[in-house]
Amino acid sequence: MIERANSGTYHITHPHPLRNEQLAEIMCRLFGKSRFEWLNSASEPAENANEVELMLHEIITSYAPYAEAEPVFDTSETDRVLIDVDIPLPKLDTDYFNKILQYARSTNWGKSQPVLSYR
């Protein structure tokens, strides 16, 4: 039986989030780049950008405020509701993001079914 309504805002975040600089370093390693430049909300697409690049630019710049500062979310409501729930979360490191990247590539970025391995 529900004793109290669970209305409000529930920010679901990792309890040990990466700083933007750490995430940029990981992305550089995974994509073989020497530097990573965050787009900001004032960024303009390249003059010769194709349709896909223009679409990605629009999507990515909508997240620019999160890259322009180190966001902190109020998780008090989420923590209250999940106080007795023990969900193990992965460590956010190069290995974790590499697994995600390998899965994305194995599914052609979601366009095909992955080849499952049962080893």
N, C-alpha and C positions, 0 to 999 in steps of 0.2 A: 504494500500500500504506500502511496506517495504521501509523505507527511508535509512536504512543502513544495510549492511550484518552483520549477527551475527555469525561471525566465531571466533574461539579462544577456549580457555579452560574454561569450566564452572564447577567449583567445587560446588556441591550441598551438603551443610552441614547444620546441625542444628545451628541456631544462638547462642544457649547456650549449646555447647557440654559438655559432662561429661569428667572429667579427668579420666585417666586410673584407678587410685586408686578408684575413686567413682564407676566406672563400675564394678571393681573387687568386691567391697563390696556388690553391688546389686546382682551379680551372686552368691556370697557365700550365701546370704540370700535365694535366690530362689532355689538353689540346695542343701541347708542344709550342707554347707561345712564351716569349720572354717578358711580356708585360700585358696587363689587362687594364682597360680603361672603362670605367663605369660611365654609362650615358647619364646625363642629368636631364632634368625636365625641360631645359632650354636647348637640348641637343637637336640639331637638324640632320636629316638623312643626307647621305652623300648625293651630290648632283647627278651621278650616273646610277643611282640605286634602281634595281629592277622591282617588279611588283611584289615579289616575296620579301625582299629587303625592306621595302616601304611598310609592308604589313608587320614584319617583325619589329621594325623601329617603333611603330605605333604601340604595339603590345609592350615592348620592353620599357619605353619611356613612361608608361603608366605606373611602372614599379620604381621609377627613379627616386621618389621620395624615400624609399627604403634604403637605397644605395647612397643617398646624399647624407644620411645621418645613420647612427647606430640605433635602430628602433628598439624600444623597450615596451613590451605589452603587459598590461595588467592581467595577470592570470589568476587572480584571487578567486573568481567564481569557478573557473575550471578546477583549480586546486581543491576547492571546497567539495565539489561534486565527486572528484576522483580520489579523495583522501584514502580510501581503503582499496584502491585498485593498484595492482602492481603490474605495470606493463613495461617490460624491458625495452629500452630504446637503443638503437645502434649509436655507436660513437660516430660523430660527424667528422670524418677524416678522409684522406685521399682514397683509401681502400673502399670506403662506403660509396663515395661518389663515382669511383671507377666501376663498381658493380652496377650502379644505376646507368652509367654511360654504356657499358657493355650490353646491358639488357636493351636499351634504346636502340643501339646499333643492330642487335640481333633481330629486332622486330622492324627494322627499317623505319625507326622513329614512329612506331605504332601502326604502320601500314600493312604489316604481315604478322602471322602468328610466330612466336618464338620457337626455336628448335630446343626442346627440353632434353637435358642430359640427366640421367639417373645414376651417375657415378658416385 
